[in-house]
Amino acid sequence: MYRQEYDVIVAGGGTAGIAAGLSAARAGAHVLLIEKNSYVGGTAASGLPFIDFFNRDGKQITAGIAEELMKRLFQEKAALGHIRTSGGHLNSVTMIDPEWVKITAEEMLLESGCELLYHSFVCGAKVEEDCLKSIVVANKNGLTEFRAGCFIDTTGDGDLAKFSGARYHLGRESDGLCQAMSLLFKLGDVDVERATSLFSENPIPACPVGGDHEYNLHISGKLSKWNDIILKEGIFEHPDHNIWAGTMRENELTYVNTIRVSEKNGADAYELSEAEIEGRRQLKKVIRFLNAYVPGMEKAHITSIPNGIGIRETRRIDGEYILTGEDIIEGRRFDDCIARNGYCIDIHDPKGQGWGVSRIQSEEQSYDIPYRCIVPARIDNLLVAGRCISTTAEALASTRIMPSCMALGQAAGVAASMAADRKLAPRKLDVKSIQTILRGNGALI
């Protein structure tokens, strides 16, 4: 039976929310995790692989709950394990089965004692003297008010922070446009060995589940050889379009990332609806193109489309510190570090014209994310984790990856449970105590 008051409430059950709910519950808090879908997993449940658990030198940067989830998936034969890559902009790739993410992450949460409320989303908040007291949740029961000692916003879009009156920025600083979105999809009846042999960038040699020999399981590159067809048939607006795809199982591409929807705000219901429609419009053209022209995909057919287009950027809260692109490029370290990341700055042009990367230049080829980035500058009783933390638009293009989001969620869960137990505002917590608990639970900081 659900209560209406908890120690910690987590809004959003994506990768950051999973880690936040787990770490808060394991710390002894009574936790409710609220998720709009019928499952947890977020982007991981779309089939997109986890990237860059490691830096360019092969040193592991992220572990903790994120690593624990990967090990559980591997035990279920639902992940291939970490594969180091060469060439391109990635340091490692961890292929996963999205359906098993839903099952395994849910099991982990329930084992911890975390309560789950699906088909629900935050639609309002009550704040007194800049302190978040309760939230309003919409679902089939109508509107329900929930109270907690501390709340965590892992909605990705900063929905709870916005309803609470926290200051935020949307999109890039120059014009407010957000990075392009992508609708992923899964293909069956693919000759993966033939299809992936056309693309040599970032090869991932491995034996897929169900296979009997090793070959490249990753597509990463441009569709330049088909530029004439792409432009003639209006499949994409620009030549040299990128495609990124891969698998962990024989005869399927677990994810294909090539659709690009630009100049839409994923934090606006109307524009998000338009983006979903545009994504499926492109998908119809893409599948026909793949069938007709790409060797190995003659018989390919869509086996699933994720529950929602992939959003790279919307709101970023104004925190007590705003992480910058310069911080990332220079690999800066912070005394209040709660997570580390080794991923490059990866910007998908908001106007839809390709993408570009900027690599970390420090000797350690990684950077710290400080605790102050998950603490809103003005609102108490609230923490944020995932891609809505306090960064510039440029920095978000690095921090938004799933291992980083899980590391941030784990830290937010520890801090929220501590704040609720001690009845302290999160900004007044001793960060060294948070760091000690994180290290004890396998986090690398």
Residue pairs with C-beta under 8 A, 6 or more apart in sequence:
2 32
2 115
2 117
3 32
4 144
4 145
4 146
4 147
5 146
5 147
5 148
6 29
6 30
6 31
6 32
6 115
6 146
6 147
6 148
6 149
7 24
7 29
7 30
7 31
7 148
7 149
7 150
7 417
7 420
7 421
8 24
8 29
8 30
8 31
8 32
8 148
8 149
8 150
8 151
8 152
8 413
8 416
8 417
8 420
9 31
9 32
9 33
9 34
9 135
9 146
9 148
9 150
9 151
9 152
10 17
10 20
10 21
10 24
10 31
10 32
10 33
10 34
10 151
10 152
10 154
10 413
11 17
11 34
11 121
11 122
11 135
11 151
11 152
11 153
11 154
11 155
11 159
11 160
12 34
12 35
12 36
12 42
12 153
12 154
12 155
12 156
12 159
12 386
13 21
13 33
13 34
13 35
13 37
13 39
13 40
13 41
13 42
13 116
13 154
14 40
14 41
14 42
14 43
14 44
14 154
14 156
14 386
14 405
15 41
15 42
15 43
15 44
15 66
15 386
15 402
15 405
15 406
15 409
16 42
16 154
16 156
16 385
16 386
16 387
16 405
16 406
16 408
16 409
16 412
17 33
17 35
17 40
17 42
17 152
17 154
17 385
17 386
17 409
18 40
18 41
18 42
18 65
18 69
18 105
18 108
18 109
18 406
18 409
19 64
19 65
19 66
19 385
19 405
19 406
19 407
19 408
19 409
19 410
19 413
20 33
20 152
20 154
20 385
20 409
20 410
20 412
20 413
20 416
21 31
21 33
21 109
21 112
21 114
21 413
22 65
22 108
22 109
22 112
22 114
22 410
22 413
23 65
23 409
23 410
23 411
23 412
23 413
23 414
23 417
23 441
24 31
24 114
24 152
24 413
24 414
24 416
24 417
25 31
25 109
25 112
25 113
25 114
25 413
26 112
26 413
26 441
27 413
27 414
27 417
27 418
27 437
28 417
28 421
29 149
29 416
29 417
29 420
29 421
30 113
30 115
31 112
31 113
31 114
31 115
31 413
31 417
32 114
32 115
32 116
32 117
32 146
32 148
33 40
33 109
33 114
33 115
33 116
33 117
34 117
34 120
34 121
34 122
34 137
34 146
35 116
35 117
35 118
35 120
36 119
36 120
36 121
37 45
37 118
37 119
37 307
37 308
38 118
38 119
39 45
39 102
39 106
39 118
40 102
40 105
40 106
40 109
40 116
41 98
41 101
41 102
41 105
42 156
43 310
43 402
44 50
44 96
44 98
44 101
44 105
44 402
45 98
45 99
45 101
45 102
45 306
45 307
46 98
46 184
46 255
46 306
46 310
47 96
47 97
47 98
47 184
47 186
47 254
47 255
47 306
48 184
48 255
48 257
48 310
48 402
49 93
49 94
49 95
49 96
49 246
49 255
50 66
50 70
50 93
50 94
50 96
50 401
50 402
50 403
51 90
51 91
51 92
51 93
51 94
51 343
51 401
51 402
51 403
52 61
52 62
52 90
52 91
52 92
52 341
52 342
52 343
52 401
52 403
53 60
53 61
53 62
53 63
53 66
53 67
53 70
53 82
53 92
53 94
53 403
54 60
54 61
54 82
54 84
54 91
54 92
54 342
55 61
55 91
55 342
55 360
55 364
55 365
55 366
56 91
56 342
56 359
56 360
56 365
57 365
58 84
58 91
59 342
59 364
59 365
59 366
60 444
61 340
61 341
61 342
61 366
61 403
61 444
62 339
62 340
62 341
62 342
62 403
62 404
62 406
62 407
62 444
63 442
63 443
63 444
64 406
64 407
64 410
64 438
64 441
64 442
64 443
64 444
65 406
65 409
65 410
65 441
65 442
66 402
66 403
66 406
66 407
66 410
67 442
68 108
68 442
69 101
69 104
69 105
69 108
69 406
70 79
70 81
70 82
70 94
70 96
72 104
72 107
72 108
73 79
73 96
73 97
73 100
73 101
73 104
74 80
74 81
76 97
76 100
76 103
76 104
77 209
78 96
78 97
78 99
78 100
78 101
78 104
78 248
79 94
79 95
79 96
79 97
79 100
79 248
80 94
80 95
80 206
80 208
80 209
80 217
80 248
81 94
82 92
82 93
82 94
83 92
83 93
83 94
83 95
83 204
83 205
83 206
84 91
84 92
85 91
85 92
85 93
85 202
85 203
85 204
85 218
86 202
86 203
87 200
87 201
87 202
87 203
88 201
88 202
88 220
89 202
89 344
89 346
89 357
89 359
90 202
90 220
91 342
91 343
93 202
93 204
93 218
93 246
95 204
95 206
95 217
95 246
95 247
95 248
95 254
96 248
96 254
97 248
97 249
97 254
98 186
98 254
98 255
98 306
106 116
109 116
110 116
117 137
117 139
119 139
119 140
120 137
120 138
120 139
121 137
121 138
121 139
121 155
121 159
122 135
122 136
122 137
122 138
122 155
122 159
122 160
122 163
123 136
123 137
123 138
123 143
123 163
124 135
124 136
124 143
124 163
125 132
125 134
125 135
125 136
125 160
125 163
125 164
125 165
126 132
126 133
126 134
126 135
126 136
126 145
127 133
127 164
127 165
127 379
130 165
130 378
130 379
130 380
131 379
131 380
131 381
131 425
132 151
132 164
132 379
132 380
132 381
132 382
133 147
133 381
134 145
134 146
134 147
134 148
135 145
135 146
135 148
135 151
135 160
135 163
136 143
136 144
136 145
137 143
137 144
137 145
137 146
148 381
148 420
149 381
149 416
149 419
149 420
149 421
149 423
150 381
150 382
150 383
150 415
150 416
150 417
150 419
150 420
150 426
151 160
151 381
151 382
151 383
151 416
152 382
152 383
152 384
152 385
152 409
152 412
152 413
152 416
153 159
153 160
153 161
153 317
153 382
153 383
153 384
153 385
153 388
154 384
154 385
154 386
154 409
154 412
155 386
155 388
156 311
156 314
156 386
156 387
156 388
157 266
157 267
157 311
157 314
157 315
157 388
158 166
158 168
158 267
158 314
158 315
158 316
158 317
158 384
158 388
159 267
160 382
161 168
161 315
161 317
161 376
161 379
161 382
161 384
161 388
162 168
162 267
162 315
164 376
164 379
164 382
165 378
165 379
166 317
166 318
166 376
166 377
166 378
166 379
166 382
167 317
167 318
167 376
167 377
167 378
168 315
168 316
168 317
168 318
168 388
169 315
169 316
169 318
169 393
170 176
170 178
170 265
170 267
170 314
170 315
170 316
171 177
171 178
171 265
171 313
171 314
171 350
171 393
172 178
172 350
172 393
172 394
173 392
173 393
175 350
177 263
177 350
177 351
178 264
178 265
178 266
178 311
178 312
178 313
178 314
178 350
179 312
179 313
179 347
179 348
179 349
179 350
179 397
180 260
180 261
180 262
180 312
180 348
180 349
180 350
180 352
180 355
181 260
181 261
181 262
181 264
181 266
181 275
181 279
181 309
181 310
181 311
181 312
182 257
182 258
182 259
182 260
182 261
182 279
182 309
182 310
182 312
182 348
183 259
183 261
183 276
183 279
183 280
183 282
183 283
183 305
183 306
183 309
183 310
184 255
184 256
184 257
184 259
184 305
184 306
184 310
185 255
185 256
185 259
185 283
185 302
185 304
185 305
185 306
186 252
186 253
186 254
186 255
186 256
186 302
186 303
186 304
186 305
187 252
187 253
187 256
187 287
187 290
187 297
187 300
187 301
187 302
187 303
188 251
188 252
188 300
188 301
188 302
188 303
189 251
189 252
189 299
189 300
189 301
190 247
190 251
190 252
190 253
190 296
190 297
190 299
190 300
191 251
191 295
191 296
191 297
192 208
192 215
192 217
192 247
192 250
192 251
192 252
192 253
192 296
193 215
193 216
193 296
194 295
194 296
195 219
195 253
195 294
195 295
195 296
195 297
196 203
196 215
196 216
196 217
196 218
196 219
196 246
196 296
197 215
197 216
197 296
198 219
198 221
198 294
198 295
198 296
199 216
199 218
199 219
199 220
199 221
199 243
200 216
200 221
201 220
201 221
202 218
202 220
203 216
203 218
204 216
204 217
204 218
204 246
205 214
205 215
205 216
205 217
206 214
206 217
207 213
207 214
207 215
208 217
208 247
208 248
208 249
208 250
209 248
209 249
209 250
210 249
210 250
210 251
211 250
217 246
217 247
217 248
218 245
218 246
219 243
219 244
219 245
219 246
219 253
219 256
220 243
220 244
221 242
221 243
222 240
222 241
222 242
222 243
223 230
223 236
223 240
223 241
223 242
223 243
223 258
224 239
224 240
226 289
226 293
226 294
227 239
227 240
229 235
229 289
229 293
230 236
230 239
230 241
230 289
231 239
233 285
233 289
234 285
235 241
235 282
235 285
235 286
235 289
236 260
236 282
237 352
238 352
238 353
238 354
240 354
241 258
241 260
242 258
242 354
242 355
243 256
243 257
243 258
244 256
244 257
244 258
245 253
245 255
245 256
245 257
245 258
246 253
246 254
246 255
247 253
247 254
247 255
248 254
252 303
253 300
256 286
257 310
258 286
259 279
259 282
259 283
259 286
260 282
260 348
260 352
261 275
261 278
261 279
261 282
261 309
261 352
262 349
262 350
262 351
262 352
263 350
263 351
263 352
264 271
264 272
264 274
264 275
264 278
265 271
265 272
265 314
266 272
266 275
266 309
266 311
266 313
266 314
267 314
267 315
272 309
272 311
275 309
276 308
276 309
279 309
280 305
283 302
283 305
287 300
287 301
287 302
290 297
290 300
291 297
291 298
291 299
291 300
312 348
312 387
312 397
312 400
313 387
313 393
313 396
313 397
313 400
314 387
314 388
315 388
316 387
316 388
316 389
316 390
316 391
316 392
316 393
316 396
317 376
317 377
317 384
317 388
317 389
317 390
318 376
318 377
318 378
318 390
319 372
319 373
319 374
319 375
319 376
319 377
319 384
319 389
319 390
320 372
320 373
320 375
320 376
320 377
320 390
320 427
321 334
321 370
321 372
321 373
321 390
322 373
322 390
322 391
322 392
323 369
323 370
323 373
323 389
323 390
323 391
323 392
323 395
323 399
324 391
324 392
324 394
324 395
325 345
325 358
325 392
325 394
325 395
326 332
327 367
327 395
328 341
328 345
328 360
328 367
328 394
328 395
328 398
329 345
329 358
329 359
329 360
329 361
330 361
330 362
330 367
331 360
331 361
331 362
331 363
331 364
331 365
331 366
331 367
332 362
332 367
332 368
333 367
333 368
334 368
334 369
334 370
335 370
335 431
336 370
336 371
336 372
336 431
337 368
337 369
337 370
337 371
337 435
337 445
338 369
338 370
338 371
338 374
338 407
338 408
338 411
338 415
338 431
338 434
338 435
338 438
338 445
339 368
339 369
339 404
339 407
339 408
339 410
339 411
339 443
339 445
340 366
340 367
340 368
340 369
340 407
340 444
340 445
341 366
341 367
341 369
341 398
341 399
341 401
341 403
341 404
341 407
342 360
342 365
342 366
342 367
343 398
343 401
343 404
344 357
344 358
344 359
344 360
344 398
345 357
345 358
345 359
345 394
345 395
345 397
345 398
346 355
346 357
346 397
346 398
347 355
347 356
347 357
347 394
347 397
348 354
348 355
349 355
349 356
360 366
360 367
368 445
369 389
369 399
369 404
369 407
369 408
371 411
371 415
371 431
371 434
372 390
373 389
373 390
373 391
374 383
374 384
374 385
374 389
374 390
374 408
374 411
374 412
374 415
375 383
375 390
375 426
375 427
376 382
376 383
376 384
376 390
377 390
380 425
380 426
380 427
381 419
381 425
381 426
382 426
383 412
383 415
383 416
383 419
383 426
384 390
384 412
385 405
385 408
385 409
385 411
385 412
386 400
386 405
386 408
386 409
387 396
387 399
387 400
387 405
389 399
389 408
391 399
398 404
399 405
399 408
407 443
410 438
410 441
410 443
411 434
411 438
411 443
414 434
414 437
414 438
414 441
415 426
415 429
415 434
416 426
418 424
418 429
418 433
418 434
418 437
419 425
419 426
419 429
422 429
435 445
438 445
439 445
